[in-house]
Amino acid sequence: MKISFFLSMLVIQGVAHAQQATRVWTDDTGRKTKAELVDVKESMALLLMPDGREIPYPIEKLSKIDQAFIEKFLSDTEQPETSEAIDNFSGPWPDRVSFKDDAEIEIIKEDPEAEEFIYESANYRYNCNVRLSKSVVKGFAVMFEATHQFARELPLSINGGKKTEGKYQILLVETEEQYLKAGGIPGSAGVFFGGKNLVLVPLTSLGVQKVGSGYMLDRDKSSKTLPHELAHQLTPNRYFQFGARGWFSEGLAEYIAVTPYRSGSYNVRTNFRPILEYVTAYGEDGKGGKALGEEIKLGSLEEFMLMPYENFLDNGHLNYGSALLLTNYFFHMDREEDGARIKNFLIALNAGKKGKDALQVLLDGQTFLELEEEIATAYSRKGVDFIFSEEK
């Protein structure tokens, strides 16, 4: 089965944000080491070692292949121009976010021979390799536009994302096989390509089923995949820095995805119970949850927050579920329940802090053990035993 032109270009050019720059590096003497490239400063590559240490290394002493990789990394991770200047840390937390405008759909191109079908709404362009009915595209568009509005209204200054020709780019493919060929990660339901600021999702993850020669939306299918990846697309690059990448970046995306959604409206005020059910069981609708139970053993909070991203993906249910509980704690349960510490943490990321330096802002004078105890106490009152370090 052939892949259309736009998918072929994605296979060649795309670099998934979820697949961080972890690789085996070779220096000019032939020594090899596995590490993650987290930053480049002047002539130095900042490498994150498996034990959590950050080691600066002269780029000129790396192999030519490694140097070319760094050039590609820089082009792919260059901070995109923000489409909307948002600084709303002082704003209120929304109770409900509703998209009330008409999600007007424009058909840009329908070319069955080339397998290119392009549709647009106010903020998004949908590239697909099969024709979709206007009702299906409109159902997507309402969700996309509502998610865009939801992310922007959270008082977290979510001002990331880069538009191409005035639109955020979404790639939809018909089958799981095509999804993997286009760069999708095996076992995943969707992926965000950070360098190109693209979201790639197979229709099989979205409840779209083939009926005759067309496609219909299955209203009973979980819709969490799209909001999760859309949240990544809108998140500023600075919120993916070391110290936030993983626990916060994935926790934020899960928070947006799990908040109850229906017909263009996110009900934020009532999302606590669905969050707990999603993490501890199989979700409010009995599907898609992490099923961690009511006793969650995470271990050291500091190690979790500083975990290399490749390790974060190794135990997805535990790590994604725990990340959601942590972000929800800082959003709604911490101290005065005003999100002050998480906002200061994000402000520190915006100022260039990362890793342990940024987390010291989040701690705000506490030790990690003290913070663990506060989080565990808060969730124990809700019926969840959140277990961190064994020694207190």
HUWOTA-V241370 format. One record per residue. N is the residue number from 0. PSI is psi in whole degrees, 0 to 359 (999 if undefined). Layout:
# HUWOTA-V241370
N_PSI ; N_PSI
This chain:
# HUWOTA-V241370
0_126 ; 1_157 ; 2_134 ; 3_170 ; 4_315 ; 5_330 ; 6_323 ; 7_318 ; 8_326 ; 9_319 ; 10_320 ; 11_319 ; 12_333 ; 13_143 ; 14_113 ; 15_136 ; 16_326 ; 17_338 ; 18_91 ; 19_173 ; 20_56 ; 21_128 ; 22_174 ; 23_120 ; 24_145 ; 25_128 ; 26_183 ; 27_357 ; 28_357 ; 29_357 ; 30_144 ; 31_146 ; 32_143 ; 33_128 ; 34_166 ; 35_130 ; 36_116 ; 37_341 ; 38_161 ; 39_122 ; 40_113 ; 41_246 ; 42_14 ; 43_137 ; 44_127 ; 45_113 ; 46_132 ; 47_116 ; 48_160 ; 49_334 ; 50_5 ; 51_352 ; 52_144 ; 53_122 ; 54_119 ; 55_136 ; 56_134 ; 57_127 ; 58_325 ; 59_340 ; 60_0 ; 61_162 ; 62_162 ; 63_324 ; 64_318 ; 65_321 ; 66_321 ; 67_323 ; 68_319 ; 69_320 ; 70_319 ; 71_320 ; 72_316 ; 73_319 ; 74_326 ; 75_331 ; 76_10 ; 77_132 ; 78_118 ; 79_154 ; 80_133 ; 81_139 ; 82_337 ; 83_127 ; 84_107 ; 85_125 ; 86_88 ; 87_29 ; 88_332 ; 89_359 ; 90_166 ; 91_156 ; 92_130 ; 93_146 ; 94_320 ; 95_139 ; 96_120 ; 97_131 ; 98_110 ; 99_353 ; 100_165 ; 101_122 ; 102_75 ; 103_129 ; 104_135 ; 105_129 ; 106_116 ; 107_319 ; 108_139 ; 109_104 ; 110_91 ; 111_324 ; 112_318 ; 113_355 ; 114_45 ; 115_118 ; 116_117 ; 117_127 ; 118_153 ; 119_145 ; 120_195 ; 121_315 ; 122_353 ; 123_149 ; 124_127 ; 125_112 ; 126_125 ; 127_154 ; 128_8 ; 129_157 ; 130_134 ; 131_144 ; 132_159 ; 133_328 ; 134_322 ; 135_313 ; 136_322 ; 137_323 ; 138_318 ; 139_314 ; 140_318 ; 141_317 ; 142_316 ; 143_312 ; 144_323 ; 145_321 ; 146_319 ; 147_314 ; 148_319 ; 149_309 ; 150_319 ; 151_332 ; 152_343 ; 153_134 ; 154_55 ; 155_12 ; 156_54 ; 157_87 ; 158_29 ; 159_188 ; 160_142 ; 161_127 ; 162_142 ; 163_119 ; 164_39 ; 165_8 ; 166_147 ; 167_140 ; 168_127 ; 169_131 ; 170_122 ; 171_130 ; 172_155 ; 173_317 ; 174_163 ; 175_321 ; 176_315 ; 177_324 ; 178_314 ; 179_321 ; 180_330 ; 181_2 ; 182_3 ; 183_152 ; 184_129 ; 185_134 ; 186_353 ; 187_159 ; 188_352 ; 189_166 ; 190_148 ; 191_126 ; 192_101 ; 193_317 ; 194_322 ; 195_356 ; 196_49 ; 197_148 ; 198_128 ; 199_126 ; 200_135 ; 201_147 ; 202_335 ; 203_339 ; 204_351 ; 205_7 ; 206_26 ; 207_120 ; 208_146 ; 209_129 ; 210_107 ; 211_234 ; 212_2 ; 213_191 ; 214_145 ; 215_153 ; 216_133 ; 217_106 ; 218_341 ; 219_353 ; 220_141 ; 221_142 ; 222_27 ; 223_336 ; 224_310 ; 225_309 ; 226_324 ; 227_310 ; 228_326 ; 229_323 ; 230_318 ; 231_318 ; 232_329 ; 233_350 ; 234_133 ; 235_147 ; 236_327 ; 237_335 ; 238_358 ; 239_7 ; 240_162 ; 241_131 ; 242_338 ; 243_332 ; 244_126 ; 245_270 ; 246_317 ; 247_312 ; 248_320 ; 249_325 ; 250_318 ; 251_314 ; 252_321 ; 253_321 ; 254_314 ; 255_318 ; 256_326 ; 257_339 ; 258_128 ; 259_130 ; 260_138 ; 261_124 ; 262_48 ; 263_9 ; 264_130 ; 265_123 ; 266_92 ; 267_324 ; 268_330 ; 269_25 ; 270_354 ; 271_313 ; 272_314 ; 273_326 ; 274_312 ; 275_317 ; 276_325 ; 277_320 ; 278_314 ; 279_333 ; 280_226 ; 281_23 ; 282_162 ; 283_328 ; 284_9 ; 285_11 ; 286_145 ; 287_2 ; 288_173 ; 289_342 ; 290_46 ; 291_349 ; 292_182 ; 293_5 ; 294_111 ; 295_114 ; 296_106 ; 297_329 ; 298_204 ; 299_125 ; 300_320 ; 301_315 ; 302_323 ; 303_316 ; 304_338 ; 305_13 ; 306_132 ; 307_143 ; 308_326 ; 309_326 ; 310_327 ; 311_322 ; 312_343 ; 313_325 ; 314_74 ; 315_315 ; 316_311 ; 317_314 ; 318_318 ; 319_318 ; 320_317 ; 321_322 ; 322_320 ; 323_316 ; 324_322 ; 325_314 ; 326_320 ; 327_322 ; 328_310 ; 329_330 ; 330_319 ; 331_346 ; 332_349 ; 333_126 ; 334_250 ; 335_7 ; 336_32 ; 337_4 ; 338_19 ; 339_317 ; 340_319 ; 341_326 ; 342_317 ; 343_325 ; 344_314 ; 345_324 ; 346_321 ; 347_319 ; 348_317 ; 349_331 ; 350_358 ; 351_357 ; 352_154 ; 353_174 ; 354_221 ; 355_327 ; 356_316 ; 357_322 ; 358_334 ; 359_327 ; 360_318 ; 361_321 ; 362_326 ; 363_52 ; 364_349 ; 365_165 ; 366_165 ; 367_324 ; 368_321 ; 369_320 ; 370_318 ; 371_315 ; 372_319 ; 373_315 ; 374_315 ; 375_319 ; 376_317 ; 377_318 ; 378_333 ; 379_328 ; 380_343 ; 381_7 ; 382_13 ; 383_125 ; 384_102 ; 385_107 ; 386_123 ; 387_232 ; 388_142 ; 389_330 ; 390_128 ; 391_999
